[in-house]
């Protein structure tokens, strides 16, 4: 297990320490959303997370250099707000679209891991000691 693995594992904890550094917070936010999206779908991620957690996810993806994902989350929020989720057909179509769009940018955990490794190399002090 290398340093990136240790940082990743720490970021998956439910709560970060108050003194967590910027990189740890960014990764934590991104992973919180990613975990929800991978286990129940992107729409589930929006339904399960609080607004501040969604904002932390957007900011986290941006900080990790995944600006396309951050932008996509912002657009997704607008589309979800404009969709009648009580209409099963509309909700199903939206869910398929959201999952497809997210999967195009984040097809696997490895995509996030690569972003973490880049940032850890560029700015190791943004992460707590491992």
C-alpha positions, -999 to +999 in steps of 0.1 A: +000+000+000+015+033-011+009+069+001-019+074-024-037+043-012-034+056+024-048+090+015-076+074-004-085+051+025-085+081+049-107+101+026-133+073+026-139+077+063-174+090+072-160+122+089-127+139+084-108+154+112-113+192+117-077+198+107-079+178+075-060+195+047-074+208+014-065+178-006-081+154+019-113+174+020-114+176-018-110+139-022-135+131+005-161+153-011-156+137-045-155+101-031-187+107-011-206+115-043-188+089-064-197+062-038-234+071-039-233+072-077-216+039-081-238+021-056-272+035-065-268+057-095-262+094-100-297+104-092-294+086-059-263+106-052-283+138-056-311+125-035-289+110-007-265+139-002-272+172+014-267+204-006-234+212+013-221+177+005-230+181-032-212+214-032-182+197-016-183+171-043-183+197-070-155+216-054-136+183-048-138+173-084-127+208-095-097+207-071-087+173-083-084+187-118-117+170-129-134+203-140-156+185-165-171+164-138-176+194-115-193+212-144-215+182-151-226+180-115-238+216-117-257+210-149-272+178-135-285+196-105-304+221-128-318+192-149-330+173-119-347+205-105-365+209-139-377+173-141-409+160-126-395+130-107-431+118-100-434+110-137-418+075-137-410+076-174-393+110-171-374+099-139-362+067-156-350+086-187-333+111-165-316+085-144-303+067-175-290+100-190-273+110-157-256+077-153-244+076-189-230+112-187-212+106-154-199+072-166-184+088-197-162+110-175-157+087-145-159+052-159-141+036-129-126+043-096-092+044-114-102+077-129-104+093-095-073+075-083-053+089-112-065+124-104-055+119-067-020+106-077-015+136-100-024+161-072-005+142-046+026+144-068+020+181-076+011+193-041+019+167-014+015+192+014-022+196+005-027+162+021-021+152+057+008+130+066+004+093+061 
